Amino acid sequence: SDFDFSGTDYVFKGVPEILVDTFAQPMRFWMDFNMVETGTPTTALVEEFRVRLDSVEGENYAANLIRGEVSMWVDPGTGTPQEFFSNSTGFQATILIREQERKAGEPRRVEITLYLYANKDQIFFDTLPSQEILGTISLEI
């Protein structure tokens, strides 16, 4: 799955790890994956981000990830990206996990939607813009 928002594309870096416990009701998810911006040279504020979640529900799960579950690498103008963790102010992250209606004889389908807001209101870097990233990962189980 690729993310595309405001002309910036992100693709998986390496092999994404998304584990699903289909025996639990509702399903439970464990995730650890990185996505990297594909522009050359990098044109986005967020050059890369990583999502790490441990045992979250898979049915209509919606959460603001304010405890560092998402890392965002941002170059503040020095040429060296710095890591910032998701929080409730300047580097926000929200996730929604939703299982599609199940049809007899077909695989289960799940959508994982991420919304990232980096340097919100230019709270960390007043000389750099803010950036919003929105994308959906679709899974067949």
C-alpha positions in Angstrom: 0.0 0.0 0.0 1.2 3.4 -0.9 0.3 6.7 0.8 -0.3 9.8 -1.4 -1.2 13.2 0.0 -0.7 16.7 -1.4 1.6 15.3 -4.1 3.9 13.4 -1.7 4.2 9.6 -2.0 5.2 7.2 0.7 6.0 3.5 0.2 6.9 0.7 2.7 10.6 0.6 3.6 11.6 -3.0 4.1 9.1 -5.7 5.0 6.1 -4.4 7.0 5.2 -6.5 10.0 1.4 -6.6 10.6 0.3 -9.5 12.7 -3.4 -10.3 13.3 -5.0 -12.6 15.9 -8.2 -13.7 14.1 -9.3 -15.9 17.0 -9.8 -13.0 19.3 -13.1 -11.1 19.2 -12.6 -8.5 18.0 -9.4 -9.2 16.1 -6.2 -7.9 17.6 -3.4 -6.2 15.7 0.4 -5.8 16.2 2.2 -3.5 13.8 5.7 -2.4 13.1 6.5 -0.8 9.8 8.3 2.2 8.2 7.2 4.2 5.2 9.6 6.5 3.3 9.0 9.5 1.0 9.8 8.6 -2.6 10.8 12.1 -3.9 14.3 12.6 -5.1 15.6 14.8 -3.7 13.2 14.6 -0.7 10.6 17.3 -1.0 8.5 16.6 2.1 8.9 17.8 5.6 8.5 14.2 6.9 11.1 12.1 5.1 10.1 8.8 6.8 7.8 7.6 9.5 7.4 4.4 11.6 4.3 3.0 13.2 4.6 0.6 16.2 1.4 -0.6 17.9 1.0 -3.5 20.3 -2.3 -5.5 20.6 -5.0 -3.0 19.4 -8.5 -3.9 18.5 -9.4 -4.5 14.9 -13.1 -3.4 14.9 -13.7 0.3 14.7 -10.6 1.1 16.7 -9.9 4.8 16.6 -7.1 6.5 18.6 -4.9 9.5 18.8 -1.4 8.1 19.2 0.0 10.5 21.7 2.6 8.3 23.4 5.2 8.0 20.7 3.7 5.1 18.8 4.7 6.9 15.6 8.1 8.3 14.8 8.6 10.9 12.2 11.9 11.9 10.7 12.1 15.6 9.9 15.1 17.6 8.5 15.0 20.9 10.4 17.2 22.5 7.7 20.5 21.0 8.8 20.7 18.2 6.2 20.3 15.6 9.0 16.8 14.3 9.8 15.8 14.2 13.4 13.4 11.8 15.0 10.2 13.2 16.6 7.6 11.1 18.4 3.8 11.4 18.1 2.3 13.6 20.8 -0.7 15.7 21.4 0.8 19.0 20.1 3.2 19.4 17.2 3.5 15.9 15.8 0.1 14.3 15.9 -0.9 10.8 14.7 -4.4 9.2 14.5 -5.3 5.7 13.5 -8.6 4.0 12.5 -8.8 0.3 12.0 -12.1 -1.0 10.5 -13.1 -4.4 9.3 -15.3 -4.4 6.2 -18.6 -6.2 6.2 -17.9 -9.9 6.0 -19.3 -11.8 3.0 -19.8 -15.6 3.1 -17.0 -17.4 1.3 -14.8 -14.4 0.9 -11.7 -13.4 2.9 -11.9 -10.8 5.7 -11.0 -7.3 4.7 -9.5 -4.7 7.0 -8.6 -1.0 6.4 -6.0 0.7 8.5 -6.1 4.5 8.0 -3.4 6.8 9.3 -3.4 10.6 9.6 -0.2 12.3 10.5 0.2 16.0 11.2 3.9 17.1 11.5 5.0 20.5 12.8 1.3 21.4 13.5 0.9 25.2 13.6 4.7 25.4 13.1 5.0 24.8 16.9 8.5 23.2 16.7 10.0 24.9 13.6 8.6 28.3 12.7 10.7 28.5 9.6 9.4 25.1 8.2 5.9 24.4 6.9 3.4 21.9 8.5 2.7 18.7 6.7 -0.4 16.4 6.7 -0.2 12.8 5.6 -3.2 10.6 5.0 -3.2 7.1 3.8 -5.0 3.7 4.0 -3.5 0.2 4.1 -5.9 -2.5 2.9 -5.5 -6.1 4.1 -7.1 -9.3 3.1 -7.0 -12.0 5.8 
